[in-house]
Amino acid sequence: MPRSGRARKLIGAFLAVLLAGLAMTVTAAPASAHAIVVSTDPANYRVLDFSPPVVSMQFSEPIEVGLAGLRLIDPQGTDIRIGQLGHANGKSETIAAAVPDVLENGTYTVVWHVVSADTHPVQGAFTFSVGEASASGAPELAGGGADPVLATVYTAVRWVGFAGLALLVGSAFFVAWCWPGAADRRRARLLFWSGWGGLLAATAGTLLLYGPYAVGRSIAAVADPAALGTALGTRMGLMQVLRALLLGVAAAGALWYPRASRRRQDAGAKPPDHRDRIRPAAVVLGFAVALAATWSLATHSAAGAQVALALPIDVVHLVAMAVWLGGLAAVGAALLPSGDLAAMRLALPRFSRTALVCVGLLLATGTYQAWREVGTPSALFGTTYGKVLVGKVVLAAVLVALGAAARRWVRRHYGFAIVTISDKRRARRGPGDAEVTRFRRVVAVEAAIAAVLLGLTAFLVNAEPARAEQASERAAVQGGAAGGPANLAVPFDTGGGPAGRGQLALVLLPGQVGPNEIHLSVLDADGGPKSVAELRVQLSLPDRRIGPLPVPLQYAGAPGHYVGGGVRIPLPGNWELALTVRTSEVDETTVRVPVSVR
């Protein structure tokens, strides 16, 4: 931490403004990380005497009908016509659709998708039968899936948004705190307006893309006005509208501030001192908090039991990232090319101390976010989210190392006290052209790494959190390749030390379309029976985007032994069993096992 009183005051002002702004963001009500099905009508696996007039579902949180959908599939794999989707009995937690035609005997599959409280798509399925269960399943159909083009474009738009946030906030804070004389500099203003324009374009792009992305449509649906209208009615859409309004305020402030600075200079005002810089820097940070909240209120941070802590921490993380990376861009693209030795002597040490504070905040908040979204070492290295996060951490470490080298360079050339005439000459002369060129190259490399980091951040924001995705790639899964009975054992590790490790012995009989039975035994590391706090099983067919189908388990009487009877698998294909084990209040993992059903 910097030792000077000026740096300590900077840190105090920085944290005070952040905490004041964050107090306004923690009022959002807690929500589940993902919408959970409370009940379905007809119930899952139920055999009905008559064709149901309505298919309905109840969730653990309110559902936006505009972004929800239901499909009813008959035993032959054909979609059945159903009525318009709406809320059942006026309850926002339910969705329902009428079944206008009388269904023939057989097993039917209901495939659903909704948008969770954290604005991420959630999907699943359940089955029911009319008269009697089908003796054989439907032929396997071509799989669906999210439009890869739309997903790629949506991630790219999010990257532009993060880059715009960094340039906008970072360049504004750099001018306000580190280099007040740059308010009229063309390069500094170009950085600000580039960030402003990029963020505005990303905001508009998110509004256009979010509706089709959330409901799994193709990128062609972006041209559908109804998709835009639907998106505007969601929390994500409201945050984009709020962000656009904030950008309007930022534009007005950016046009006013240089004129006010010129009027002060024309009036003969003295150069701004430490106190004069606090107010504009505080205004920039307060505005940055408001902008960052439009992200945090529409991501994983706004959902889950720790929302009151996770939400402000995410805002701090975003603001620190923007101040650091945007300031870095201002150093490389505006300050160093200016050749202003006096400005460099003042601005570079100020930014160096600011960057140190930002890195400390990023380290603390990033550690908490990683724990919240990943949870266990097995998830960190066994999930897509965890692996991308590891790559981000490695790149961030390289960036911090380069920043440390740059900080030493700044202290060597600008951090010395001016006592003697020789010191004055050295300060007036500044570093040589060759040294400045090398320093600019280091800054350019830092900026390139920062751009990659923002891309990884954009991916992680859209990705399923590792706690929900957890899977063990170490599982030695065998059998079931051609369909039929599955008998295997897979290890698990919930991250709670020796008490969180063990294995799951699984038997699926007969492993065919129709009624099946699952036997599960939880074993400790030595192969003995093991009791756990909770055990859940779900079935999914990823190729058809069907699932997860919840599998009801019953305690079989023996320690650690559970049975799931009457599991009706409606279609053949490469199914996936998700076995979720919880060994304590906080230690949980999910092991995913592929099972082929014929």
C-alpha positions, 0 to 999 in steps of 0.5 A: 500500500502507498505510504504517502498521506495523499495516497491514503486519502485517495484510498479513503475517498475511493472506498467511501464513494464506492460504499455510498453507491453500493448501499443503494444496490443491495435492496434487491430481494434475494432470489434463487440462482436458477428457477426451480420447478416446484410442481407440474400438472400432470405430475412427472411420470404420472399415468392419467385415465383421461387426456389432460385439458391443461399442462401447467408448471409452478416455479420457485420464483416469478416467471416472465411469460414472454420469454417462457415456452412449452412443447408437448411431444407425443410418443412418435416425437411429433409436436402437439398443438397447445394453447397460448402460454400464460400464468395459471390463476394469475400467479406469476410463479406459474405457466400454463397452456391449454391442450385443445385436442384429446391425447391418445394413449401413450407417454408424452414429453413436456419440454420447457424453457424459462428465464431465471432470476439471474436472467439466464435461460433455464430449461427442462422436461417432464413426462406423463402418460395417458391410459398407459405408458408407451411400450416403446419410445419415439424415434430419435430426432435431430437435435436442436440447441442454441444458435451458435452464431447468436451465442457468439454475437451476443458474447461479442456484444458483451465484450464491447460493453465491458471494453466501453465501460473500461474506456469510459470510466477509466479515461474519465477518472484518469483525467479527473484524478491523475491528469486534470489538464487533459480535459481538452486533450484530443486523445483523452477525449477520443478515448472517452467518446470511444468508450461512450459510443462502444457502450451505447452500441453494446447496450442497443445490441443487448436489447436486440439480441437478448430476447432471441438468445433467452428463448433459444431462437436463431439470430434471424429473430433479431429483426422481429419487433416482438422480440425487442418488445419482449426484451424491454419488459424483462429485468435485463431490458430495464437495465439496458434502458437505465444504462442508456439514460446514464450514458446520456448523463455522461455525455452532458457531463463530458461536454460541460466539464472542459468548458468549465475548466477553460473558464477557470483557466481564463479567470486565472485560477491556480492549477488544481491541487489535491482537494480540487481533484477529489470532487470530480474524481468522486463524481466519476466513481459514483457514476461508475457505481451506477453504471456497474450496477446495471450489469450486476443487477442482471447477472449471477450476482443478483441471484442466490442466498448471498445477494446482499454481499455478492451484489456490492462486491460485483460492483466494486469488482467492475469499477476497479477493473474499469478504473485500472484498465481504462486508465492503462489505455489513457496512459498508453494512448494519451499521456505518453504520446503527448510528450508532456514531461511535466504531466508525466511526472504528476500523472504517472505516479498518481496512476501507479498508486491508483492501479495498486489500489485497484489490483488489491480490490480486484484480488479480494472481490475476485476471490469471493466471486470465484468461491461463490461461482465455483465452490470446489477445486473439482469444479475449478478444473472439471467445468468449462466455467472453472477452466476459463476462470483459471485462464483468466487468473493466469492472464491477470497474474501476467498483467499484474507482473507487467504492472509491477514492472511498470510501477518500478519504472515510474518510481525510478524516473518520476518518484524521486524527490527533487532536492539538488540542482541535479535532481531538477535537471533530471526531472526537467529532462525526463527519461530518454526516448528509448526508455519511453519507447520501451515503457510504451511497449510494456503498456501496449502488451498490458492493453492487449492482455486486458482486451483478452481478459475482458473477452473471458469476462464476457464469456463467464458472465453468459456461462452457467456457473460452475456450481451448477455445471459441476462435473467430474472429468475423472469419472471412469465412466464405462458401459451403456455405449450401445444401450441397455443396463448400466452398472458403474461407479464414479468418484465425487469430491464436494470440496469438504476435505476427507468427509466430502470425498467418496464414490457413487455406485449406480445401476440403471435397469433395463436402460431402455425406453419406457419404465426404468429403475435406478439404484444408487449407493453412496460409498466412502473412500474405503468403499463402505456405506456413507450417509450424505445430507442430500442426494438428487438425480436428474436425467437430460437428453442434450441432443434434443434439449430435453431435460432435466427430468427429475428422478424421485429417490426413496431411501432404501433402508440401508445406509447410503442406498437409494432407489428411484423407481418408475423412471420413464425414459420417453426417447432413445439417445445419449442421455445424461444422469446428473448426480448431485451430492451435498455433504454439508450446508455448503459442500456440494458437487454434481457428477454427470454420467452419460448413459445410452438408452435404446 
